[in-house]
Amino acid sequence: MDLSGVVVPMATPTDRRTEEIDVSTLERFTDSLVEAGVHGLFPGGSIGEFSSLTPDQNHTVIETVASVVGDRTCVFAGCGDTSVDAVVENTRTAAETNADVAVIVTPYYLSTTQMGLEEFFTNVAECSPLPIVLYNIPPLTGNAIEIETVISLADHPNIVGLKDTSGDLTYHHQVNEQTNAAFSVFQGATELAAASLELGADGIIAGPANIFPNLLARLYNAHAAGDNDAVSCIMNTVVVPMVSATSDLPTAAAIKHLVAVHGMDIGTPLPPLPPLTKTERAQLERTYRHVVEAIENNIITQ
């Protein structure tokens, strides 16, 4: 299985009145992303508000995405939780939907040690029917997977990759350099996409791909083709403005609003995330319009 390219950490469409999963919109949203040419979809992550959903709701999200995708692209199923048993159960449920890999976020709330993290991930990997992608996002979990721990876990036959959203490019480079070639490393901080690909990352898991999936896929393909002008243009025209506009807001809420502005209403953020203020929505809309104008004026991004 080739784990590379641009993967979309999908926002989760929800009904504005009931806060239940909007399955029909999720189906349309999934299909639109696949048709845009991305290399994978990641339902059930932080942008997907997995921690605000029940296990049954998370299952519905992953099952719906996997069903729509079929064999057209790879499904990275978010299976995070704070106990080994809960995570393993999530991986088993995801496997029943025909997802391709399980993404396991570092356990959160309780502080732990590297020994504790290695035991946690190893126990999950031993029981999971799906290959495991580690997910390092210390700003949200409070627990970082240190380089030596990643290197050790990368030797496990059922641990196949890492999503790194530490924002530390040196860390990212060292993981790339010190793990085996079969271990896939994805950059989760989209502002570091170009630099990470240049340093050998296998792909990017990019929040802005919810809004501009074709252009994020174009960025990866342009890098693979050695088209540095296109990479630079997309970074400056799309990635940097989008990341800057959402950096001081709850990311899931901002992404949901931008997807709606782009043409598909996928609902409002779930508690405990607040609704965006009128000022915040207006700022996002201004940035979106500037990005669209820049795209229209730059043939290289078409």
N, C-alpha and C positions, 0 to 999 in steps of 0.2 A: 504494500500500500504506500503510495506516494503522498506524504504529508508536506505540502508546500503551497506557496502562492498566497493569495489574499483571501482571508476568512472573515466573514461578517459576524461580529458578536451581536446577535439580533435583539432588537427591541421587541417586547412582547405586546401585541395588540390586545387591548382590553376594552370591554364595554363601559362606556362612560357612566351608565346608570347603575349597573349591577357589580362592576369591577370583576366580572368573570372573564375568562379567556374568550376573545372574539375569534372563533375558529375560522369563520369564512374569510375574515380580513387577514388572518394569519396565513391562510392558504394562498391568497392573492399576493401578499407581501413576499412570501417564500418564493413563489414562482417568478416574481419580478426580479428578485435578487439573482436567482439561478440564470434567468434569461439575460441578465446584464453581464454574465461571463465571469463571476467570481469563482474561486477555486474551492470554497468550502463555506459551510454555515455553522454557526455556533449558537444554538438556542440554549437557554438556561444559564446564562452568565450574569455578571453584575448589571450590564446594560439591560438585560432581560428581566431584571428585578426578581431573580430566583428566590431570594431570601424573603420576599413578600408574598410568595405563592405557597399554596399547600402542596404536599407531595403529589396528589392527584392532578392538580393544575399543572405542575411541572411536567408530569408524565404526558398530559394532553398536549402541551407545547411541543415536546420532543417527538411524540408520536405523529403529530400533524406535520411537522417539518419533514421528518423522515419519509412519510408517506408521499408528500408532494414531490420531494427531491427524487425519490426512486434511486436510480443508478447514475443520475446526471452529475452529481458532485458529492463531496465528502461531508458527512454530518458529524460534527464535534459536539457530543451531548454533554451539557453541563450537569455534573452529578455531585456537586459539592454539598457537604454537611459537616457536622463537627464530631461525629463518632464514626468509627470504622464500620460498624454494622449498618448504620444509615447510608453511608456512602456506597458500600457493597450492594445494598438493596437497590439503590439508585442505578448502579451500573447494570444490575440484572434486568431492571425494568427497561433501561435504555437499550440493552441488547435485544429485548423482545420487539423493539420498534425497528430493528435493523440499522440503528446508528452505527457509525464506523469506529469511533473512539470515544472514550469517556474523559472529560476534562475535570480534574480534581483540584479544587482550590485549597490552598493551605488552610487548615482548621483555624478558626477565629475565636475570639472572646477570651479563652484561657491562654496565657503566655506559656510557652514551652521551650524546649531546647532542641538543638539539631539532632540529638539522639532520639528525642521523642518524635520529631518530624519524620526521620528516616524509618522508624518503626511503624508509624502511622501509614505512610505511603507504601511501604513494603507489605504490610498486612492487607491493604486494599488490593495491591497488585496481585498478590497470591490468590485472591478469591474472585477477582473481577473477570467476567467472561469477555470483556472488551479490553483492548490495549489502552494504557493510561497516558494522558498528557498532564504533566504537572502544571499548576497555575500559581505563579509567584506574584502576589500583589500586596506587598507589605503595608502600603499606606491604608488599605482597607481592613486587612486581617490582623495587623500587629505582629505577625510572624513572618520572617523572611527565610527563604530556603537559601542557605549559603552555598557558595560555589562548590566546596568540597562535598556537600551533601548531594547536590545535583549530580556531580561526577560519579559518586557511589551509586545513586539510584539509577543512573543511565545504563549501568551494567545489567540491570534486571531485565529479563527477556520480555516482560509485559509492560515495561515503562518505556515509551517510544518518543517522548518529546516534552517540551517546556513552552508554556506561554509566559513570557517575562514582562510584567508591567511594573517593574521596579523603577523605571526611568533612569537607570544607571547604565550608561553605554559601556563603561569599562567592564562591569559585571557581565553584560550581555556578550561582549567580545570574548571574555575569558571562558564563558560557558561554551561558546562556539568552538573555541580553540581546543578545549580540554575534554570534550565528549566525543564519542565515536561518530563516524560519518552517518550512521543509520539513525542517530538520535536527532529529531527535528527541533529546531529552535525558532520560535516565533516571537517577534517584537509586538508587544501590546500597547506601547506608547507611540501612537501614530506619528507624532512630531519627530520621532527618531527613525522613521521608516527607511528613508533613503540611506542614512548613515549605517543602519543595521544591515540592510541588504548588501551594501558595499563591503561590510565586514564579514559577510558570509552567512547571515541569517537565512533560514529556509523560507520564511514568509512573514507576513504581518497579519495581526488580528486587529482590525481597524474600525473603530466606532464610526468615523465619517462614511464608511462604506454602506451604512444604512441609508444614507441620503444620495451619495454619488458612487454607487457600486461599480459602474462601468469605468469611471476615471481612476478609482483605486486599483482595479484590475489592470487598467492600462499602465499605471505606474509600475506595477510588478513586471508586466510583460515588457515594458520599455527597458527596465533595468536588465532583464534577461537578454535583451537584444543589443545591449550596449548603447542605447539611445539616451545619453545623459541629459541632453537638452529637454527631452520630454519629461524625464524624471524631475528635473529641476523646476520645470514649468508647473507641473501638477502639484509639487510640494508647495510652491509659492502661491499658486492660484487657488488651490482647494484645501490642502491639508492644513497649512499653518493658520489661515483665517478660521477654518472650522474648529480646530483645536483651541485656538485663542478665545473664540466666542463661547465655548462650552466649559472652559477650564475653571471658572469661578462659580459654576452652577451645578446642581445635581445632574450628573451626566445623563442618566436615563431619562429624566424629565426633559432636558434640552434636546436630546436626540428624538424623543417622541414628537416634540413640537416641530422640529425641523423636517421630519418625515411628513408630517401633516402639511406643512408649508409647501413641500415638494409635490404634494398631490394625493397622499393617502392618509386619511385620518385613522390613527391607530390608538386613540384614546388618551387618557391622562395618566400621570404617574400614580402608583399605588402608595397608600400609607406604609411607612412613615415619611415618604418623600412628599414635600409640599407642592401644590400647583405653582407654576411660574407666575410671577407678577406681570402686570401689564407692561411695565418698563422692561423687564427681562425678555418678554416675548417680542417686544418691538426691537430690541437690540439684536436678537437672533435673526429676526426677519430682515433687518438692514444688512447684516453680514451675508445672509443667504442671497439677497439681491445683488450685492457686490460680487459675490463668487460667480453667480450665474452670468452677470455682465462680463466678468473677466474671462469666463469660459467661452462665451460667444465671440469675444474679441481675440481669442488665441486659438488658431486653427490646429496647433500642435496638440491640444487637449481633446480634440474631437475624436 
